[in-house]
Amino acid sequence: NNQTGENKKQSIKLIDLINEQMPEVMAVPSEDFDGRVGGMWFRGSQDVHQDEYVYNAYLYNDTMGVHPKLNAILKSNGWYSEPYDSGTLMAYKL
């Protein structure tokens, strides 16, 4: 799945926005995780932002354990989050 140059720019811009607003998330392109292009990896998935975990696989709430602020940023930019495992959160364009 190859990203066009414009999609790549948009994802980098969103990564920068997330890292600016929520530095604990440590968002990076998904290829840093597994070599696959087109998504995001949240290196700080198990860190805390404003007294809430960035991702808590065992919290069954309306964001399925994703920090509400991160969930809102992703949704408003046309992205969705997806757990890779219980301690690793990824995101992809809708």
C-alpha positions as CSV (number, residue, x, y, z in Angstrom):
1,N,0.0,0.0,0.0
2,N,1.9,3.0,-1.3
3,Q,1.0,6.5,-0.1
4,T,0.9,9.4,-2.5
5,G,3.1,12.3,-1.7
6,E,0.1,14.3,-0.6
7,N,-1.1,11.6,1.8
8,K,2.4,11.3,3.3
9,K,2.5,15.1,3.9
10,Q,-0.9,15.0,5.6
11,S,0.1,12.1,7.8
12,I,3.3,13.8,8.8
13,K,1.4,17.0,9.5
14,L,-1.1,15.1,11.8
15,I,1.8,13.3,13.5
16,D,3.4,16.7,14.3
17,L,0.0,18.0,15.6
18,I,-0.4,15.0,17.9
19,N,3.1,15.3,19.2
20,E,2.7,19.0,19.8
21,Q,-0.6,18.6,21.7
22,M,0.2,15.3,23.4
23,P,4.0,14.8,23.5
24,E,3.7,11.7,25.6
25,V,2.1,9.9,22.7
26,M,5.3,9.9,20.7
27,A,3.6,9.4,17.3
28,V,5.7,8.2,14.4
29,P,5.0,6.7,11.0
30,S,4.0,3.0,11.1
31,E,7.1,2.0,9.0
32,D,9.1,2.7,12.2
33,F,7.3,-0.2,13.8
34,D,7.0,-2.8,11.2
35,G,8.1,-1.4,7.8
36,R,4.5,-1.0,6.6
37,V,3.7,2.4,5.1
38,G,0.5,4.3,5.6
39,G,-0.2,4.4,9.3
40,M,1.0,5.7,12.6
41,W,2.5,4.0,15.6
42,F,2.1,5.6,19.0
43,R,5.4,4.8,20.7
44,G,4.0,6.2,24.0
45,S,0.9,3.9,23.9
46,Q,1.4,3.0,27.6
47,D,2.3,6.5,28.8
48,V,0.0,8.9,30.6
49,H,-1.3,12.3,29.3
50,Q,-3.2,14.5,31.8
51,D,-3.8,11.6,34.3
52,E,-5.1,9.2,31.7
53,Y,-3.3,6.5,29.8
54,V,-2.7,7.1,26.1
55,Y,-4.0,3.6,25.5
56,N,-5.5,1.2,28.1
57,A,-6.5,-2.1,26.5
58,Y,-8.5,-3.0,29.6
59,L,-10.6,0.1,29.8
60,Y,-13.9,-0.5,28.0
61,N,-15.3,3.0,27.5
62,D,-16.7,4.9,24.5
63,T,-13.2,5.3,23.0
64,M,-12.2,1.6,23.6
65,G,-9.4,2.6,25.9
66,V,-7.9,5.3,23.6
67,H,-7.3,8.7,25.4
68,P,-10.3,10.9,24.6
69,K,-8.1,13.8,23.3
70,L,-6.1,11.5,21.0
71,N,-9.4,9.8,19.8
72,A,-10.9,13.2,19.0
73,I,-7.8,14.4,17.0
74,L,-7.8,11.2,15.0
75,K,-11.5,11.2,14.2
76,S,-11.6,14.9,13.3
77,N,-8.8,14.3,10.8
78,G,-10.3,11.2,9.2
79,W,-8.2,8.5,11.0
80,Y,-9.1,5.7,13.3
81,S,-7.0,3.9,16.0
82,E,-6.5,0.2,16.1
83,P,-4.6,-1.9,18.7
84,Y,-1.7,-4.0,17.5
85,D,-1.7,-5.8,20.8
86,S,-2.6,-4.9,24.4
87,G,0.3,-2.4,24.7
88,T,0.7,-1.0,21.2
89,L,-1.7,1.4,19.5
90,M,-1.6,2.2,15.8
91,A,-3.8,4.5,13.6
92,Y,-4.8,4.5,9.9
93,K,-6.6,6.8,7.5
94,L,-10.3,6.0,7.0
